[in-house]
Amino acid sequence: MLRLGLCVLGIYACFLSWGVLQERVSTTTYGEGQKFRFFIFLNVIQSLSASIVAYAYLKFNRRDLGNPSWDLLKNYIQVAITNVLASPFGYASLKHIDYPTLILGKSCKLVPVMLMNVVLYRRKFPFYKYVTVFLVTLGVSAFMLLQPVKKASSSVNSLYGLFLLTINLLMDGATNSTQDQIFRKYKVNGQQMMFFMNLIGSGLMFLWLLNPLNSELSEALNFCAMYPAVIKDILTFSFCGAVGQCFIFYVLESYGSLSLVTVTVTRKMFTMLLSVFWFNHEFSSGQWIGVSLVFVGIGLEAYVKRVETLSKQRPSSPVQTQFAITKKEAKKSL
C-alpha cells in the first residue's frame, strides 16, 4: 500500500503540474497576440517525450525493451489506436454538450473500463469490485453534479454530443482493458508498454500530420521558429506528462486499470478537498455525502484486499496440513 500511495502522490503532483503547463501553452500570448493552437503536434511531442523517458528509465534500471512478438505488437498497435482516437471524440463532444456533462461522463469512467474488460476479454471480477465501482462512481458523480455553479451554461446537450462522449468513454475503456490483458498474457513491464504504446501513437499522429489536406505540421513549425519561447513551454509540458506516465504505467502493471482509473477519477475531488482545508472553502451537504461514498468504496476494497493478504499469509493448522499431505499421497497412488 505504501508503494501505491507514493504512486498516487506522484500522479497527482505530475498531472497537476501538467495541467498548469497545458494551460500555459494554450493561453500564453506569444509575440503579437498569437496563441499556440496546434494540439495534435503537441500530442506528438508529448508521446515522443514519453517514449524517450520510458527508454531512459529501462536503461537506468538495466532492463531492455524485450523482443516483442508480432502478436504482442498487434496488441500494442490496438491500444495505441484506441488511445489516440479517444481524445478527438472527447473534444468533438464539447461542441454539442456543456462542460459539466463532459466532467460527469468522465467521472463515470470506471464503468466502461469494467464493461470493456467483461465484453472484450470475458474477465470476471469479485463481487466487491462491482460494489466498489458503483460506490466510487456514484460518489464522484454526486460530488461533480452538486458542485455550486457560478455561471449558468448556455450550451445545449444534444444526443449527438452524448453519442460522441460515449464513444470517447468506450475507447478509454478499450484502452485500459487491453492494457490489463497485455500484462496478464505477456511478460512485459509498465515502461516497456509505455515505450511502444507512445512510439506507435506518435507515429500514427505524425502520419495524420503528413496528410496533404492538413497544414498543422508546417504551421506549428513556423510558429515555433517565429516564437522560440514556446519550445521551452512545450518541452516542459511534455517532460512533466512523461514522468507522470511512469507512475501511471507502474500502477497499471502492479494494480490494474480499475485501481488506476479510481486514482484518476478521484483526483479532482481530492484536489478540491485539499483546497477546503487549505483555503477554507465550503462544500454542500450533498458533496460531502459523495465524498463519503468514495471513501467507503475505497475503504471496502482496501479492507477486502488486506483480509485476502492475511489469509494467504496465515499458516495452515496441523489438521489442514495433514489432510493436504494425505490428499497428495492419495493422488500419487492413483
C-alpha positions as semicolon CSV with decimal commas, in nm:
position;residue;x (nm);y (nm);z (nm)
1;M;0,000;0,000;0,000
2;L;0,295;0,233;0,064
3;R;0,411;0,198;-0,298
4;L;0,059;0,263;-0,424
5;G;0,038;0,572;-0,202
6;L;0,368;0,706;-0,339
7;C;0,249;0,641;-0,695
8;V;-0,077;0,826;-0,624
9;L;0,120;1,125;-0,492
10;G;0,344;1,109;-0,799
11;I;0,044;1,101;-1,035
12;Y;-0,124;1,391;-0,856
13;A;0,192;1,603;-0,846
14;C;0,289;1,540;-1,209
15;F;-0,055;1,585;-1,361
16;L;-0,150;1,887;-1,152
17;S;0,171;2,047;-1,283
18;W;0,097;1,908;-1,630
19;G;-0,247;2,072;-1,627
20;V;-0,098;2,408;-1,530
21;L;0,164;2,379;-1,804
22;Q;-0,101;2,277;-2,058
23;E;-0,296;2,591;-1,975
24;R;0,023;2,794;-2,004
25;V;0,098;2,658;-2,353
26;S;-0,257;2,708;-2,478
27;T;-0,330;3,052;-2,323
28;T;0,005;3,235;-2,329
29;T;0,025;3,512;-2,585
30;Y;0,345;3,477;-2,788
31;G;0,451;3,779;-2,991
32;E;0,170;4,000;-3,117
33;G;-0,138;3,830;-2,975
34;Q;-0,050;3,486;-3,117
35;K;-0,153;3,174;-2,923
36;F;-0,041;2,815;-2,979
37;R;-0,332;2,615;-3,131
38;F;-0,160;2,306;-3,275
39;F;-0,267;2,033;-3,036
40;I;-0,204;1,723;-3,250
41;F;0,153;1,847;-3,295
42;L;0,168;1,896;-2,918
43;N;0,044;1,540;-2,860
44;V;0,312;1,404;-3,094
45;I;0,585;1,578;-2,892
46;Q;0,423;1,453;-2,569
47;S;0,420;1,092;-2,692
48;L;0,777;1,105;-2,821
49;S;0,892;1,250;-2,488
50;A;0,715;0,968;-2,303
51;S;0,891;0,709;-2,522
52;I;1,230;0,868;-2,452
53;V;1,165;0,882;-2,075
54;A;1,045;0,518;-2,075
55;Y;1,360;0,410;-2,262
56;A;1,583;0,607;-2,022
57;Y;1,401;0,450;-1,725
58;L;1,460;0,099;-1,862
59;K;1,829;0,169;-1,927
60;F;1,876;0,321;-1,580
61;N;1,731;0,004;-1,425
62;R;1,942;-0,215;-1,658
63;R;1,643;-0,353;-1,845
64;D;1,582;-0,375;-2,217
65;L;1,284;-0,334;-2,446
66;G;1,247;-0,706;-2,482
67;N;1,183;-0,882;-2,811
68;P;0,808;-0,837;-2,866
69;S;0,637;-1,098;-3,081
70;W;0,411;-0,999;-3,370
71;D;0,109;-1,092;-3,158
72;L;0,226;-0,856;-2,882
73;L;0,298;-0,579;-3,133
74;K;-0,057;-0,612;-3,267
75;N;-0,185;-0,559;-2,914
76;Y;0,039;-0,253;-2,876
77;I;-0,095;-0,115;-3,206
78;Q;-0,452;-0,178;-3,093
79;V;-0,406;0,001;-2,761
80;A;-0,223;0,289;-2,933
81;I;-0,506;0,335;-3,186
82;T;-0,783;0,340;-2,923
83;N;-0,578;0,576;-2,706
84;V;-0,514;0,816;-2,996
85;L;-0,875;0,813;-3,117
86;A;-1,034;0,866;-2,773
87;S;-0,922;1,226;-2,730
88;P;-1,070;1,371;-3,055
89;F;-1,412;1,226;-2,971
90;G;-1,395;1,394;-2,630
91;Y;-1,303;1,731;-2,777
92;A;-1,568;1,697;-3,050
93;S;-1,838;1,620;-2,792
94;L;-1,773;1,956;-2,623
95;K;-1,918;2,128;-2,931
96;H;-2,254;1,966;-2,860
97;I;-2,265;1,926;-2,480
98;D;-2,174;2,154;-2,192
99;Y;-1,859;2,113;-1,983
100;P;-2,036;1,984;-1,665
101;T;-2,184;1,699;-1,871
102;L;-1,835;1,610;-2,000
103;I;-1,695;1,611;-1,646
104;L;-1,984;1,396;-1,524
105;G;-1,921;1,147;-1,803
106;K;-1,550;1,133;-1,717
107;S;-1,636;1,071;-1,352
108;C;-1,816;0,751;-1,462
109;K;-1,508;0,617;-1,642
110;L;-1,480;0,317;-1,409
111;V;-1,798;0,172;-1,561
112;P;-1,678;0,148;-1,926
113;V;-1,338;0,020;-1,810
114;M;-1,504;-0,268;-1,624
115;L;-1,756;-0,317;-1,905
116;M;-1,490;-0,346;-2,176
117;N;-1,291;-0,590;-1,961
118;V;-1,600;-0,811;-1,945
119;V;-1,711;-0,769;-2,309
120;L;-1,373;-0,786;-2,486
121;Y;-1,186;-1,033;-2,265
122;R;-1,461;-1,216;-2,071
123;R;-1,295;-1,115;-1,748
124;K;-1,479;-1,181;-1,422
125;F;-1,442;-0,965;-1,112
126;P;-1,520;-1,050;-0,750
127;F;-1,846;-0,905;-0,619
128;Y;-1,675;-0,643;-0,400
129;K;-1,517;-0,491;-0,714
130;Y;-1,862;-0,420;-0,861
131;V;-1,970;-0,266;-0,528
132;T;-1,654;-0,052;-0,518
133;V;-1,703;0,071;-0,875
134;F;-2,068;0,154;-0,800
135;L;-1,986;0,347;-0,480
136;V;-1,694;0,541;-0,629
137;T;-1,885;0,626;-0,948
138;L;-2,194;0,733;-0,753
139;G;-1,984;0,936;-0,508
140;V;-1,776;1,117;-0,771
141;S;-2,085;1,181;-0,985
142;A;-2,271;1,330;-0,686
143;F;-1,967;1,539;-0,599
144;M;-1,947;1,681;-0,953
145;L;-2,322;1,729;-1,000
146;L;-2,375;1,906;-0,669
147;Q;-2,080;2,142;-0,710
148;P;-2,209;2,502;-0,696
149;V;-2,225;2,654;-1,045
150;K;-2,121;3,018;-1,062
151;K;-2,248;3,080;-1,411
152;A;-2,522;2,903;-1,599
153;S;-2,411;2,732;-1,915
154;S;-2,576;2,829;-2,241
155;S;-2,478;2,504;-2,413
156;V;-2,744;2,254;-2,512
157;N;-2,677;1,884;-2,463
158;S;-2,764;1,704;-2,788
159;L;-2,794;1,330;-2,843
160;Y;-2,509;1,355;-3,095
161;G;-2,284;1,511;-2,830
162;L;-2,373;1,238;-2,580
163;F;-2,302;0,979;-2,851
164;L;-1,953;1,127;-2,908
165;L;-1,890;1,128;-2,533
166;T;-1,997;0,763;-2,511
167;I;-1,754;0,670;-2,790
168;N;-1,480;0,856;-2,603
169;L;-1,551;0,662;-2,282
170;L;-1,571;0,326;-2,463
171;M;-1,238;0,398;-2,637
172;D;-1,082;0,474;-2,298
173;G;-1,234;0,155;-2,159
174;A;-1,098;-0,048;-2,452
175;T;-0,753;0,104;-2,399
176;N;-0,742;0,021;-2,027
177;S;-0,889;-0,329;-2,067
178;T;-0,640;-0,414;-2,344
179;Q;-0,355;-0,291;-2,125
180;D;-0,474;-0,526;-1,849
181;Q;-0,490;-0,811;-2,100
182;I;-0,134;-0,744;-2,220
183;F;0,002;-0,753;-1,866
184;R;-0,182;-1,078;-1,793
185;K;-0,086;-1,252;-2,117
186;Y;0,270;-1,134;-2,181
187;K;0,571;-1,090;-1,956
188;V;0,616;-0,716;-2,005
189;N;0,668;-0,435;-1,757
190;G;0,499;-0,097;-1,746
191;Q;0,780;0,100;-1,905
192;Q;0,809;-0,142;-2,199
193;M;0,441;-0,089;-2,272
194;M;0,481;0,286;-2,217
195;F;0,763;0,296;-2,475
196;F;0,587;0,103;-2,751
197;M;0,241;0,248;-2,695
198;N;0,368;0,608;-2,711
199;L;0,606;0,540;-3,001
200;I;0,331;0,382;-3,212
201;G;0,082;0,651;-3,109
202;S;0,318;0,932;-3,205
203;G;0,381;0,759;-3,539
204;L;0,008;0,739;-3,612
205;M;-0,043;1,106;-3,525
206;F;0,260;1,208;-3,732
207;L;0,114;1,026;-4,034
208;W;-0,202;1,231;-3,986
209;L;0,006;1,550;-3,977
210;L;0,167;1,449;-4,309
211;N;-0,177;1,440;-4,467
212;P;-0,163;1,693;-4,761
213;L;-0,504;1,831;-4,659
214;N;-0,372;1,909;-4,311
215;S;-0,140;2,210;-4,273
216;E;-0,092;2,183;-3,895
217;L;0,265;2,049;-3,907
218;S;0,407;2,329;-4,121
219;E;0,210;2,594;-3,929
220;A;0,331;2,458;-3,593
221;L;0,695;2,450;-3,707
222;N;0,667;2,807;-3,841
223;F;0,511;2,919;-3,513
224;C;0,799;2,764;-3,314
225;A;1,053;2,930;-3,546
226;M;0,889;3,271;-3,503
227;Y;0,836;3,241;-3,126
228;P;1,113;3,021;-2,976
229;A;0,980;3,078;-2,622
230;V;0,700;2,829;-2,693
231;I;0,955;2,548;-2,744
232;K;1,060;2,560;-2,378
233;D;0,696;2,551;-2,264
234;I;0,618;2,255;-2,491
235;L;0,920;2,056;-2,376
236;T;0,850;2,125;-2,005
237;F;0,486;2,026;-2,052
238;S;0,584;1,706;-2,235
239;F;0,850;1,604;-1,982
240;C;0,612;1,653;-1,689
241;G;0,350;1,436;-1,860
242;A;0,610;1,171;-1,943
243;V;0,723;1,142;-1,579
244;G;0,358;1,118;-1,475
245;Q;0,312;0,832;-1,721
246;C;0,592;0,640;-1,546
247;F;0,379;0,637;-1,230
248;I;0,066;0,553;-1,432
249;F;0,218;0,252;-1,604
250;Y;0,366;0,126;-1,276
251;V;0,017;0,135;-1,121
252;L;-0,125;-0,035;-1,433
253;E;0,132;-0,312;-1,413
254;S;0,107;-0,367;-1,037
255;Y;-0,257;-0,294;-0,953
256;G;-0,459;-0,299;-1,279
257;S;-0,667;-0,047;-1,471
258;L;-0,954;-0,027;-1,220
259;S;-0,718;0,093;-0,946
260;L;-0,557;0,341;-1,186
261;V;-0,889;0,483;-1,304
262;T;-1,005;0,512;-0,942
263;V;-0,698;0,730;-0,879
264;T;-0,757;0,946;-1,187
265;V;-1,133;0,998;-1,149
266;T;-1,097;1,093;-0,782
267;R;-0,801;1,327;-0,843
268;K;-1,013;1,640;-0,882
269;M;-1,218;1,553;-0,577
270;F;-0,911;1,507;-0,358
271;T;-0,760;1,826;-0,500
272;M;-1,073;2,017;-0,405
273;L;-1,073;1,852;-0,062
274;L;-0,723;1,989;-0,010
275;S;-0,849;2,335;-0,104
276;V;-1,124;2,304;0,158
277;F;-0,872;2,261;0,438
278;W;-0,613;2,497;0,289
279;F;-0,835;2,788;0,181
280;N;-1,145;2,726;0,399
281;H;-1,375;2,662;0,103
282;E;-1,715;2,509;0,161
283;F;-1,892;2,204;0,016
284;S;-2,263;2,140;0,008
285;S;-2,401;1,859;0,225
286;G;-2,465;1,656;-0,092
287;Q;-2,099;1,688;-0,192
288;W;-1,990;1,561;0,150
289;I;-2,218;1,259;0,102
290;G;-2,047;1,200;-0,233
291;V;-1,704;1,220;-0,067
292;S;-1,819;0,971;0,197
293;L;-1,937;0,724;-0,068
294;V;-1,599;0,741;-0,242
295;F;-1,413;0,676;0,083
296;V;-1,646;0,387;0,168
297;G;-1,580;0,233;-0,174
298;I;-1,201;0,275;-0,149
299;G;-1,204;0,155;0,212
300;L;-1,406;-0,155;0,119
301;E;-1,152;-0,255;-0,146
302;A;-0,858;-0,191;0,087
303;Y;-1,024;-0,396;0,363
304;V;-1,103;-0,694;0,138
305;K;-0,751;-0,694;-0,009
306;R;-0,599;-0,686;0,340
307;V;-0,817;-0,977;0,453
308;E;-0,715;-1,175;0,143
309;T;-0,347;-1,099;0,203
310;L;-0,364;-1,203;0,568
311;S;-0,548;-1,524;0,482
312;K;-0,272;-1,616;0,234
313;Q;-0,001;-1,543;0,490
314;R;-0,173;-1,728;0,778
315;P;-0,010;-2,070;0,832
316;S;-0,232;-2,375;0,793
317;S;-0,339;-2,571;1,100
318;P;-0,178;-2,916;1,162
319;V;-0,505;-3,086;1,067
320;Q;-0,524;-2,894;0,735
321;T;-0,158;-2,970;0,662
322;Q;-0,200;-3,341;0,736
323;F;-0,514;-3,351;0,519
324;A;-0,327;-3,186;0,230
325;I;-0,040;-3,438;0,261
326;T;-0,279;-3,732;0,271
327;K;-0,467;-3,599;-0,033
328;K;-0,141;-3,556;-0,222
329;E;-0,024;-3,910;-0,141
330;A;-0,360;-4,050;-0,250
331;K;-0,327;-3,877;-0,588
332;K;0,022;-4,022;-0,633
333;S;-0,100;-4,375;-0,557
334;L;-0,367;-4,337;-0,827
